[in-house]
């Protein structure tokens, strides 16, 4: 079992004055900065592009130091090389704990993590339904979920608040919502492989008494949900929107991803017809995410 602890941003020398002297700071501070650069990039970075960007921002850093930093991060499994169409990229690795939102940390089962105050730690086993976990729609969904649950975007909830995760996959969204204070959850998926993996992840997070994974149809659900999450493509979201709206509590929220950035306005028009408005919006690598609530 390997134990990890992440540095907070306050631990990293990253203000403009200090970073002008980044050549004088320890390797750990440089590694944290390079990792932050990959995390916040608007697109996938090739090794050459990453080196160029660091050099352009901080000319005092030698190429050899940047290369050594990348090598360390790969060896530490913080970054991983991926390959597509003959090109190599450097991306976040999910073989160790990864912070995907301000408070949410995803970690594999085979390692411990020393959480910072306020952290929400979700244990997720990589599999067919989750893969490496590095897809932008997963991160956008979790960011939107965090804003809804911890950002005071919705009124004070009543007891027995439920979350519905449509197309649950690994179960990560429902699990995260329960860890952020919701009481009960249902994860729906038509894929038996996804349901098996989601059930295993529910057990890993000790939530068997709160989260049910099911192949039940959306139309057959009873009652209302305080939070509904759906990481699905636009045509499916539009098809389901009437039903999702009917299942959502009056003061509840709907967190959506799986849409392209240029599809956000289309979904907003659909939500407008249901008297909903965006209370959070995010974009990453051409993908978009929304958190919606009913107008006051």
C-alpha positions in Angstrom: 0.0 0.0 0.0 1.4 3.3 -1.0 0.6 6.5 0.9 0.4 9.9 -0.8 -0.2 13.5 0.2 -0.7 16.3 -2.2 0.6 19.8 -1.7 -1.9 22.5 -1.6 -1.5 25.5 -4.0 -0.3 27.5 -1.0 2.6 25.1 -0.7 3.7 25.8 -4.3 5.8 28.9 -5.3 3.5 30.2 -8.0 3.2 34.0 -7.8 4.7 36.0 -10.6 7.6 37.3 -8.5 8.6 33.9 -7.1 8.1 32.1 -10.4 10.6 34.5 -12.0 13.1 32.9 -9.7 11.8 29.4 -10.2 15.3 28.1 -11.2 16.2 28.7 -7.5 13.3 26.7 -6.0 13.5 23.0 -5.1 12.6 20.3 -7.7 9.4 19.6 -5.9 8.1 23.1 -6.5 9.0 22.9 -10.2 7.3 19.5 -10.4 4.1 20.9 -8.8 4.1 23.8 -11.3 4.6 21.5 -14.3 1.8 19.2 -13.0 -0.4 22.3 -12.6 0.3 23.3 -16.2 -0.9 20.0 -17.5 -3.9 20.0 -15.3 -5.1 23.4 -16.4 -4.2 23.2 -20.1 -7.0 24.0 -22.5 -5.9 21.1 -24.7 -3.8 18.0 -24.6 -0.1 18.8 -24.5 2.7 17.1 -26.4 6.0 16.9 -24.5 7.4 19.5 -26.8 4.5 21.8 -26.3 4.7 21.5 -22.5 8.4 22.3 -22.5 7.8 25.3 -24.8 5.1 26.7 -22.6 7.2 26.4 -19.5 10.2 28.0 -21.2 8.1 30.9 -22.6 6.7 31.7 -19.2 9.9 31.2 -17.2 13.0 31.6 -19.3 15.3 31.0 -16.3 14.3 27.3 -16.3 16.7 25.2 -18.4 15.4 22.6 -20.8 17.2 19.9 -18.9 15.4 20.8 -15.7 12.0 20.7 -17.4 12.9 17.3 -19.0 14.0 16.0 -15.6 10.7 17.3 -14.0 8.6 15.5 -16.6 10.6 12.3 -16.1 10.1 12.4 -12.3 6.4 13.0 -12.7 6.0 10.0 -15.1 8.1 7.8 -12.7 5.9 9.0 -9.8 2.8 8.1 -11.9 1.5 11.6 -11.7 1.7 12.0 -15.5 1.4 9.3 -18.2 2.3 9.3 -21.9 -0.7 8.6 -24.2 -0.5 8.0 -27.9 -3.0 8.8 -30.6 -2.6 8.9 -34.4 1.2 8.8 -34.2 1.4 11.7 -31.6 2.4 11.4 -27.9 0.8 13.5 -25.2 1.4 14.0 -21.5 -1.8 13.7 -19.4 -2.8 13.2 -15.8 -2.4 9.6 -14.6 -5.1 8.0 -12.4 -2.7 5.4 -11.0 -2.4 7.5 -7.9 -4.7 10.0 -6.1 -5.8 12.9 -8.4 -7.5 16.1 -7.3 -10.3 16.6 -9.9 -12.0 19.6 -8.2 -11.3 21.9 -5.3 -12.3 19.3 -2.7 -12.8 16.1 -4.6 -9.9 13.6 -4.8 -10.2 10.3 -6.8 -7.9 7.5 -5.7 -7.4 3.9 -6.7 -8.0 1.2 -4.1 -4.4 0.1 -3.8 -3.1 3.3 -2.1 -3.9 5.3 1.0 -4.3 9.1 0.9 -3.7 11.6 3.7 -6.6 14.0 3.1 -6.4 17.8 3.6 -9.1 19.4 5.6 -12.3 19.4 3.7 -11.3 16.8 1.1 -13.9 14.5 -0.3 -12.0 11.3 -1.2 -13.7 8.8 -3.6 -12.1 5.4 -4.1 -12.6 4.2 -7.7 -11.3 1.1 -9.3 -10.4 1.6 -13.0 -12.3 -0.6 -15.3 -14.2 -0.8 -18.5 -16.8 1.7 -17.3 -14.2 4.2 -15.9 -10.9 3.6 -17.8 -8.2 5.9 -16.6 -10.7 8.5 -15.3 -9.0 11.3 -17.2 -11.9 12.2 -19.6 -12.9 15.9 -19.3 -16.6 15.1 -18.9 -15.9 13.1 -15.7 -14.0 16.1 -14.2 -16.6 18.6 -15.4 -19.4 16.5 -13.8 -17.5 16.4 -10.5 -16.7 20.1 -10.6 -20.4 20.9 -11.2 -21.4 18.5 -8.5 -19.0 20.1 -6.0 -20.3 23.6 -6.8 -23.9 22.5 -6.2 -23.2 20.6 -3.0 -20.7 22.9 -1.4 -21.1 26.2 -3.1 -24.5 27.2 -1.6 -26.1 27.3 -5.0 -29.2 25.7 -3.7 -31.4 26.4 -0.6 -31.0 24.4 2.6 -32.1 20.8 1.9 -34.6 18.7 3.9 -33.9 15.2 5.2 -33.7 12.2 3.0 -32.3 14.0 0.0 -31.7 11.7 -2.9 -29.4 11.7 -5.9 -30.1 10.0 -9.2 -27.1 9.3 -11.5 -28.3 8.4 -15.0 -25.8 6.3 -17.0 -23.8 5.8 -13.8 -20.8 4.0 -15.3 -18.4 3.6 -12.4 -20.8 5.2 -10.0 -18.4 8.0 -9.2 -20.9 10.8 -9.4 -23.5 9.2 -7.1 -20.7 8.2 -4.7 -19.3 11.7 -4.6 -22.7 13.2 -4.0 -23.3 10.9 -1.0 -19.9 11.7 0.4 -20.8 15.4 0.1 -23.9 15.0 2.3 -26.8 13.6 0.3 -28.6 10.7 2.0 -29.6 8.1 -0.6 -28.7 7.4 -4.2 -29.7 5.4 -7.3 -27.3 4.8 -10.2 -28.9 3.6 -13.4 -27.1 1.9 -16.3 -28.2 -0.5 -19.0 -24.7 -2.0 -19.3 -24.2 -5.0 -16.9 -20.5 -4.5 -16.9 -20.9 -0.9 -15.7 -23.4 -2.1 -13.0 -21.0 -4.7 -11.7 -18.1 -2.2 -11.5 -20.3 0.5 -10.0 -21.5 -1.9 -7.3 -17.9 -2.8 -6.5 -17.1 0.9 -6.2 -20.1 1.5 -3.9 -18.8 -1.3 -1.6 -15.2 0.1 -1.7 -16.6 3.4 -0.4 -18.7 1.7 2.3 -22.0 3.1 0.9 -23.9 -0.2 0.3 -26.7 1.0 2.6 -27.1 4.3 0.7 -26.5 3.6 -3.0 -28.4 1.3 -5.2 -27.1 0.3 -8.7 -30.0 -0.7 -11.0 -31.0 -1.3 -14.6 -34.4 0.1 -13.8 -35.9 2.3 -16.6 -36.0 6.1 -16.0 -39.7 6.2 -16.6 -40.4 3.7 -13.8 -38.8 5.6 -11.0 -40.9 6.9 -8.2 -40.5 10.0 -6.0 -38.3 13.0 -6.6 -34.6 13.7 -6.4 -32.8 16.6 -4.9 -29.9 16.1 -7.4 -29.8 14.5 -10.8 -26.6 13.9 -12.6 -26.3 12.8 -16.3 -23.0 12.5 -18.2 -24.5 11.7 -21.6 -24.4 13.0 -25.1 -26.6 15.9 -26.2 -29.3 13.9 -28.2 -29.8 11.5 -25.2 -30.0 14.5 -22.7 -32.6 16.2 -24.9 -34.7 13.0 -25.0 -34.5 12.6 -21.2 -35.0 16.2 -20.3 -38.8 16.1 -19.7 -38.4 13.1 -17.5 -35.4 14.5 -15.6 -37.3 17.7 -15.0 -40.3 15.8 -13.7 -38.2 13.8 -11.3 -36.3 16.8 -9.9 -37.4 18.4 -6.7 -38.6 22.0 -6.9 -35.5 23.3 -5.2 -33.2 20.6 -6.7 -30.4 20.8 -9.2 -29.4 19.0 -12.4 -25.7 18.5 -13.2 -24.9 17.7 -16.8 -21.9 16.9 -18.9 -21.1 14.8 -22.0 -21.8 17.7 -24.2 -19.4 19.6 -26.5 -18.6 23.2 -25.7 -20.5 24.3 -28.8 -23.6 22.4 -27.6 -23.9 24.3 -24.3 -26.2 27.0 -25.8 -28.5 24.3 -27.3 -28.9 22.7 -23.9 -29.5 26.0 -22.3 -32.4 26.6 -24.7 -33.9 23.3 -23.7 -33.5 24.0 -20.0 -35.0 27.5 -20.5 -38.3 25.8 -21.7 -38.3 24.0 -18.4 -37.9 27.2 -16.4 -34.3 26.3 -15.5 -31.2 28.4 -15.5 -27.5 27.7 -15.2 -25.9 28.2 -11.8 -22.5 26.9 -12.9 -20.8 26.4 -16.3 -17.5 24.9 -17.2 -15.5 23.9 -20.3 -12.4 21.7 -20.8 -10.7 20.4 -23.9 -13.8 21.1 -26.1 -16.3 19.6 -23.6 -18.8 21.4 -21.5 -20.7 21.0 -18.2 -23.7 22.7 -16.7 -25.4 22.8 -13.3 -29.0 23.9 -13.6 -31.7 24.8 -11.1 -35.2 26.1 -11.4 -35.8 29.8 -11.6 -36.9 31.4 -8.3 
